[in-house]
């Protein structure tokens, strides 16, 4: 069963916490993580890029000049793609980029990402993660004590103090436990969360 150290806000070890084998001890398969990351990024794409074809641009209707005798190339419409202001050939059209990945695979990938964070020693558990008031400097000082670098802060629920304190800190992102996802776990070097948050994650995924 995986075990991690538990810290206080001063970055001192105060105990240990046994993690669920079913959530933090699963075999890590890179192809599953890759599939779910691609799925997540595809869902973020709007797919609203649009250009007008020759049937949609304004103008045209009348033949610009007669077919023969002018010395110029023949032309049937000013909406031709070879004309300035004409339609676009094979331009982007609105589309849906969303992929289908089974829910079981997405849950498994999330467990794998959590397991990988524990293996990489980038999973930091704090006994109680809280601040007295909204102040960016206090949160920066707290995170600096752990020397984590690019950090994902996971909260068990709404916490206005921490969420607002972290808004202007570069390379720090705050998520609630229900919003935990594979892409952010892999994108950030370390994850920091409370004991309560760990319990919520295990309860949701076990």
C-alpha positions in Angstrom: 0.0 0.0 0.0 1.5 3.4 -1.0 2.5 5.7 1.9 3.3 9.4 1.8 4.5 11.9 4.4 2.1 14.4 5.8 3.4 17.9 6.4 2.3 21.0 8.3 2.2 24.5 6.9 5.9 25.0 7.9 6.9 22.0 5.6 7.7 19.8 8.6 6.8 16.1 8.5 4.1 15.4 11.1 3.2 11.8 10.2 2.4 9.4 7.4 -0.7 8.6 5.4 -1.5 5.3 3.8 -3.1 5.7 0.4 -5.6 3.4 -1.3 -4.0 0.8 -3.4 -7.0 0.9 -5.8 -6.4 4.6 -6.5 -2.7 5.3 -6.0 -1.2 2.0 -6.8 -2.4 1.0 -10.2 -0.1 0.1 -13.1 0.7 3.1 -15.2 0.2 2.7 -19.0 1.3 5.7 -21.1 -1.0 4.9 -24.0 -4.0 5.2 -21.8 -2.8 8.5 -20.4 -2.1 9.8 -23.9 -5.6 8.8 -25.2 -7.3 10.7 -22.3 -5.1 13.8 -22.7 -5.9 14.0 -26.4 -9.6 13.5 -25.5 -9.5 16.4 -23.0 -7.7 18.8 -25.4 -10.1 17.9 -28.3 -13.0 18.8 -26.1 -11.6 22.3 -25.5 -11.5 23.1 -29.2 -14.4 25.3 -30.3 -14.4 24.1 -33.9 -16.0 27.3 -35.0 -13.5 28.4 -37.7 -15.4 29.2 -40.9 -14.6 30.6 -44.4 -17.1 31.4 -47.2 -17.2 29.3 -50.3 -18.0 30.7 -53.8 -21.7 30.2 -53.2 -21.6 32.3 -50.0 -19.6 35.4 -50.9 -21.3 38.6 -52.2 -21.2 39.6 -55.8 -21.3 37.5 -59.0 -24.4 36.7 -60.9 -23.5 38.6 -64.1 -20.7 37.3 -66.3 -17.9 40.0 -65.9 -17.3 40.2 -69.7 -18.1 38.3 -72.9 -16.5 35.0 -73.5 -14.4 35.9 -76.6 -12.8 38.8 -78.2 -11.5 40.8 -75.2 -8.0 39.4 -75.1 -8.6 38.5 -71.4 -9.0 35.1 -69.9 -12.6 33.8 -69.9 -14.5 34.3 -66.6 -18.0 33.3 -65.6 -18.3 35.0 -62.1 -16.5 37.4 -59.8 -17.0 34.9 -57.0 -14.5 32.6 -58.5 -11.8 31.5 -56.0 -9.1 32.9 -58.3 -10.5 36.4 -58.0 -9.8 38.8 -55.1 -12.8 38.7 -52.9 -13.9 35.4 -54.3 -14.8 32.2 -52.4 -12.2 30.1 -50.5 -11.5 26.6 -51.8 -11.6 23.8 -49.1 -11.5 26.3 -46.3 -12.3 25.4 -42.6 -15.9 24.7 -41.7 -17.6 24.4 -38.3 -17.0 20.9 -36.9 -17.0 19.0 -33.7 -13.6 17.7 -32.5 -14.9 15.8 -29.5 -13.7 12.1 -29.2 -15.5 9.3 -27.4 -13.5 7.7 -24.5 -15.4 5.3 -22.1 -15.9 6.6 -18.6 -14.1 3.6 -17.2 -11.0 4.4 -19.2 -11.1 8.1 -18.1 -11.4 7.0 -14.4 -8.5 4.5 -14.9 -6.3 7.2 -16.5 -7.0 9.5 -13.5 -5.8 6.8 -11.1 -2.7 6.3 -13.3 -1.9 10.0 -13.2 -2.3 10.1 -9.4 -0.1 6.9 -9.1 2.6 8.5 -11.3 2.6 11.6 -9.1 3.2 9.5 -6.0 5.9 7.5 -7.7 7.6 10.8 -8.8 7.4 12.2 -5.2 5.4 15.1 -6.5 2.4 14.3 -4.3 2.5 16.5 -1.1 -0.2 16.1 1.6 -0.7 18.8 4.2 -2.5 18.0 7.4 -4.7 21.1 7.0 -4.4 23.5 4.1 -5.7 26.9 4.9 -4.9 30.6 5.1 -6.2 33.2 7.5 -7.0 35.8 4.9 -6.8 36.5 1.2 -3.2 37.4 0.6 -1.1 36.3 -2.4 2.1 36.8 -0.5 1.1 34.3 2.2 0.3 31.6 -0.3 3.5 32.2 -2.2 5.5 31.9 1.0 3.7 28.6 1.9 4.4 27.1 -1.5 8.0 28.3 -1.6 8.7 26.4 1.7 7.9 23.2 -0.2 10.1 24.1 -3.2 7.7 22.4 -5.7 8.0 24.6 -8.8 4.9 24.4 -11.1 2.2 23.4 -8.6 -1.4 22.2 -8.8 -3.3 23.0 -5.6 -6.3 20.7 -5.0 -9.1 21.7 -2.6 -11.8 19.5 -1.1 -14.4 22.1 -1.8 -14.9 25.9 -2.3 -12.3 28.0 -0.5 -12.5 31.7 -1.5 -9.4 32.6 0.5 -7.0 30.2 -1.3 -8.7 30.5 -4.7 -8.4 34.3 -4.7 -4.9 34.3 -3.2 -3.7 32.1 -6.1 -5.2 34.1 -9.0 -2.0 36.1 -9.7 0.6 33.5 -9.0 2.3 32.2 -12.2 2.7 28.4 -12.6 0.1 27.8 -9.8 -3.4 26.5 -10.5 -6.2 25.8 -8.0 -8.7 23.0 -8.6 -11.5 21.5 -6.5 -11.3 17.8 -6.1 -14.3 17.2 -8.4 -12.4 19.0 -11.2 -9.3 16.9 -10.9 -8.2 15.7 -14.4 -5.4 13.8 -16.2 -4.1 16.7 -18.2 -3.5 19.0 -15.3 -2.0 16.3 -13.2 0.6 15.6 -15.9 1.1 19.2 -16.8 2.1 20.3 -13.3 5.2 19.1 -11.6 3.7 18.7 -8.2 0.3 18.4 -6.5 -0.4 19.7 -3.0 -3.5 18.9 -1.1 -5.0 18.2 2.4 -5.8 15.0 4.1 -9.5 15.7 3.6 -9.0 16.2 -0.1 -7.2 12.8 -0.3 -10.2 11.1 1.4 -12.6 12.7 -1.1 -10.5 11.6 -4.1 -10.3 8.0 -2.8 -14.0 8.0 -2.0 -14.8 9.2 -5.6 -12.4 6.8 -7.4 -12.1 3.7 -5.2 
